[in-house]
Amino acid sequence: MTHWEYPEAVARFGRQLDALGIAQELQVRGAMDGDLVMVDEFDFSFSPGMTNPYIPQELLDRDAMFEGDSKSSSDDDEDDESLAWRPFQQ
């Protein structure tokens, strides 16, 4: 049973929808952000990719910036694979 009054419980419900593939299937069938989804006698607002509302936007932006940096640095790592590994490179 989900206690809808707790943000953590709502976030867990969203993670379950993602893990079970329900959120993706809803999107495939045309559900968009903000759509009302009804399951039996229960309904909820569909919000794919919803993050914790208590995390400041500044931190989310910073995370996105770091994720972008790590993707570009992983491309550089591919070139280094041809070099022999040494424990202390100069």
HELIX and SHEET records of a PDB file:
HELIX    1   1 PRO A    7  LEU A   20  1                                  14    
HELIX    2   2 ILE A   22  VAL A   28  1                                   7    
HELIX    3   3 GLN A   57  ASP A   80  1                                  24    
SHEET    1   A 2 LEU A  36  VAL A  39  0                                        
SHEET    2   A 2 PHE A  42  SER A  45 -1                                        
END                                                                             
